[in-house]
Amino acid sequence: MEVKGEENIIKYLESVCLKIKSKRAHNQIKEELYAHIEEKKKDYIKCGDSEKIAEEKALRDMGSSDILGEELNKVHKEKFNYRILITVAFLIITGIITMYSLRGNAYNYWGNEYFFINKMIIYTTLGIGAFLLISFFDYRKIKNKSAHLYILSIALFIVLFLFNSPVNNINSWINIGPISINVRDLAVNIFLISLVGIFKDIKWDTKKGMIYGVILSFIPLGLLMILKYSLGVAIVYTVTLIFLLYISTKNKKLTFWLMFMFIIALILIYSQNSYDNYLHNIIKELLDSSVFIGKGTRVNLEIIPNNISDCIISSLIYSFGWAFGVLVLCLVLFLIIYMFKISGKICDIYGKRLIIIISSIFACQYILGFLYNFGILNFYSVSIPFISYGGSNIIISFLGIGIIMNIYMGKSLRGEY
């Protein structure tokens, strides 16, 4: 919203903003300063000054536009959160090191022992590019496009149903030339991000609003029920959605009943598929043969099938020891807790909820991935962010971190733009 007012005031505000590097903060700063100047101006008019004199005194009280601009530039300075970036870098390095320990598998399946490492480096580079692009895009513009994003997600599922290319019996990918894209995971993430904006505008205290919100919530889950082996992704969607419903509605009763209905849907999804215990048994064998520090014994890593992403953590523990595995787990816990923590520093409610939801997606993916790799779960179809091999998922994870970084850099902003 542009500020309208007297010419001298507008010139003063423009002069202040020349010193402020954050372009997306300019309108908000202009509005706040204009309101402050007008308040001072009214006070002087009440004391008997003319409008022109009152305006001059109000601007004089504000002080030098250069000094004020420099001070406000410090307040609205946009900078990366390096704790998140360093943690993510360590997790990526962990994934690459583990790929190196599995180079025998790469040679057996692809004839090149550095196949997975090379691909990981390429996708990480593309992910960093996607991260940089999304980091400097004003996230507040996403909210007004929430309905469009929801429709886009449905369209992606339709494309997936028509042109899917199964990988390990999982119908998540479509091929575009030599490139495979995990459309399922991308669509589910877009669904959740779109619902953050849609839920914010729904009138949950009305029957119509409640029914509308429930229908929108169940459509993605219904689409996942059609696909094979989507229980892991369905759990990520369900847990994150329940969290979003509660922070959006503050209605415990509604959240409880929807949670009950979602659990029934998850049971139906689980019962639709049979799960191969071969990889599950390999993981148990890897863990049983692992030592505290160093490489385990008795197991040849080349017995691991081509879908190495599913057992990346157990392979890591076997290759480098339980101590290294615990270190990685601590890094993951720090990343999750810290992302939730920084949401409390965000002024904009929409931005705050976006961080919470994206952090919840990451948390669910890590929890499911570790539980499977510890031999507790016998199903798995989600990628472990930044560690698992998989081009689409690495780029999707970088986009998620990019949105979080974008919001963090504009943590002083309000919702309007």
C-alpha positions, -999 to +999 in steps of 0.1 A: +000+000+000+015+033-011+016+062+013-001+094+001+005+128+017+021+162+015+050+167-009+076+175+018+067+145+039+069+122+008+103+135-001+115+130+035+102+094+035+119+087+001+151+101+015+149+078+045+143+047+023+173+055+001+194+043+031+174+011+036+186-018+015+156-040+022+133-029-007+103-050+006+104-031+039+100+003+022+062+005+021+059-006+057+085+019+069+068+047+049+034+039+065+048+038+100+068+070+097+040+088+079+016+080+107+041+092+133+047+125+114+009+131+111+005+125+148+031+150+156+017+174+131-018+172+147-003+180+181+013+212+168-019+222+151-037+218+184-012+241+199-021+268+174+004+264+146-006+265+110-006+233+090+026+243+071+044+253+103+032+221+121+045+200+092+079+217+093+082+212+131+071+175+128+097+168+102+123+187+123+115+165+153+120+134+131+156+143+127+180+138+098+166+115+071+201+100+065+206+092+102+171+078+106+175+057+074+208+043+086+192+033+120+162+017+103+185-001+079+201-019+109+166-029+121+155-042+087+188-056+076+183-089+057+209-115+065+211-153+062+208-175+093+242-192+092+234-217+119+208-233+096+231-232+065+261-247+084+239-275+098+225-283+063+260-282+049+271-308+074+241-331+066+249-329+029+285-338+035+273-367+056+252-379+027+281-376+002+305-395+026+280-423+030+275-425-008+313-429-010+311-459+014+285-474-009+305-469-041+306-507-047+268-507-051+270-478-076+296-498-096+274-530-096+243-512-107+256-484-129+292-494-138+306-462-121+315-463-084+311-425-082+276-425-099+257-416-067+283-391-055+284-372-089+246-371-090+244-359-054+268-331-062+249-320-093+215-320-075+230-302-045+243-275-069+209-272-085+193-271-050+216-243-039+205-224-070+168-230-062+176-219-026+191-186-037+162-178-060+135-185-034+154-167-007+151-133-023+114-137-035+089-119-012+072-148+005+041-127+013+031-128-023+026-166-020-004-161+003-026-144-024-017-173-048-026-200-023-057-211-042-037-213-074-011-234-057-038-258-044-051-262-080-016-267-093-011-295-068-042-313-080-030-308-116+004-324-107-014-355-093-035-358-125-003-356-145+012-382-122-017-406-126-015-403-164+023-404-170+039-420-139+071-440-142+073-464-112+106-466-094+109-496-070+071-501-075+064-466-061+043-444-085+059-410-075+079-401-106+074-389-141+102-388-167+110-358-188+137-370-211+166-382-189+152-364-158+130-381-132+109-358-111+092-369-078+059-352-085+041-369-056+063-353-029+064-320-047+026-319-049+021-328-012+045-300-001+027-275-024-006-287-009+005-280+026+020-246+018-012-235-001-033-246+029-014-223+052-028-193+032-062-208+026-068-217+062-058-182+074-088-168+055-114-195+063-141-186+089-138-217+111-165-205+135-191-210+107-205-243+095-198-234+059-162-225+066-156-257+086-170-280+059-150-261+032-118-265+053-124-302+059-130-310+022-099-292+012-080-312+039-092-346+027-086-342-011-048-346-010-052-377+013-077-392-011-053-387-040-025-404-020-048-434-013-049-440-051-011-442-054+008-473-043+032-472-013+024-437-002+019-444+035+051-425+045+041-394+026+005-397+038+018-397+074+039-366+068+009-348+052-015-359+080+007-350+110+016-316+095-020-309+085-033-317+120-007-293+134-018-266+109-055-272+117-049-266+154-029-234+150-054-221+124-086-230+143-076-233+179-105-258+180-094-289+199-126-308+193-125-303+155-088-312+155-094-344+175-122-356+152-103-349+121-073-366+136-095-397+142-107-397+106-072-392+093-059-422+113-087-444+097-076-432+063-039-440+071-050-475+081-067-480+048-036-468+029-015-492+049-038-522+043-038-515+005-002-525+001+021-554+011+056-544+022+088-563+013+108-572+044+140-578+024+155-544+029+141-542+064+160-574+073+192-560+057+189-529+079+186-550+110+217-570+099+236-538+094+227-524+128+235-557+145+269-558+129+278-521+137+304-510+162+307-479+183+334-463+163+346-474+128+333-499+102+312-528+112+319-565+104+303-595+088+282-576+062+291-568+026+275-535+018+271-546-018+241-567-007+221-534-004+198-531-034+197-501-058+173-481-036+202-471-012+183-440+000+160-461+021+188-474+042+212-445+041+213-440+079+219-477+088+246-478+061+262-447+076+261-463+111+276-495+097+303-477+078+314-452+105+300-464+138+272-456+162+290-426+175+289-409+141+252-419+138+244-402+171+263-371+159+241-369+128+210-374+149+221-345+171+226-323+141+191-332+128+175-325+163+193-291+164+181-282+129+144-291+137+143-274+171+161-243+158+137-239+129+107-241+152+124-217+176+130-189+150+093-190+141+088-171+173+109-142+160+086-136+130+062-106+132+039-118+103+014-145+113+014-160+078+053-162+077+053-177+112+029-204+102+048-212+070+080-218+090+061-240+115+046-261+087+078-265+067+096-274+099+069-299+106+074-315+072+111-318+078+106-332+113+082-359+101+105-369+073+135-372+096+115-391+122+101-416+097+135-420+081+153-427+113+126-450+127+128-471+095+166-471+095+166-482+132+145-512+122+113-500+140+091-494+109+087-518+080+074-493+055+092-463+040+087-440+011+099-406+022+134-391+017+156-380+046+163-343+038+198-335+026+212-370+034+193-394+012+201-397-025+175-383-048+176-353-071+140-341-068+139-344-030+172-326-025+159-297-046+125-297-027+144-297+006+165-267-005+133-249-016+118-255+019+150-241+036+149-212+011+114-202+021+124-204+058+154-182+051+133-158+031+109-153+060+137-151+086+155-123+066+122-104+066+113-112+102+104-076+110+079-074+082+041-074+085+018-094+063+010-066+038+033-058+009 
